[in-house]
Amino acid sequence: MMKYTGKYYRMLTFFMKKYLKEQYGKDITKKALQNAPAIYKDMLSKCDDIGADGNIYMCFVFLSIWKAADGKIDPESFRTVVNKFMRSGIVAKFMGGKDINKPADLQRAKDRFHAMQDWADAHPQYKDKTWDFNFDDSKHKDGSYYHFTRCPLNDFARKHGFWKFCLSVVT
């Protein structure tokens, strides 16, 4: 079970509300945002504790809003909302909207991924549940190469019926 924290829900929905209203109108947005917190908490209670990982918390905000709309939000239109939200000024800045074509930004991204793997290595109680990065610097000379052999978001989505929705939103 992941520890509940409402900060991700409050922060993301504060900035996302505008795009939800544009796409779905006031009534659907209001219903989704009223019902989503309980779903969000329930999702966290069903998720393996993988340590301090903001990705799970943020992803669950999107999933809980979609589920709370009770079929009134289709994945294709929700992709539009998510894209607008992620590209909005403050969110893009918060999420690190860097240009990985710049060597300094690419190095910071590499350092961040390696730090995440180092954290997992230093916390063996989470090793079998959190992200498992595999790096190979020989596969990409001008960038970075890694792949996951374990992804807790994927595991949760498959186990709890969100897999098809996730595929249609991110593809």
Buried (B, 14 or more C-beta within 10 A) or exposed (E): EBEEEEEBBEBBBEBBBBBBBEBBEEEBBBBBBEBBBEBBBBBBEEBBBBBBBEBBBBBBBBBBBBBBBEEBBEBEEBBEBBEBBBEBEEBEEEEEEBEBEEEEBBEBBBEEBBEBBEBBEEEEEBBEBBBBBEBEEEEEEEEBEBEEEBBBBEBBBEEBEBBEBBEEBEE
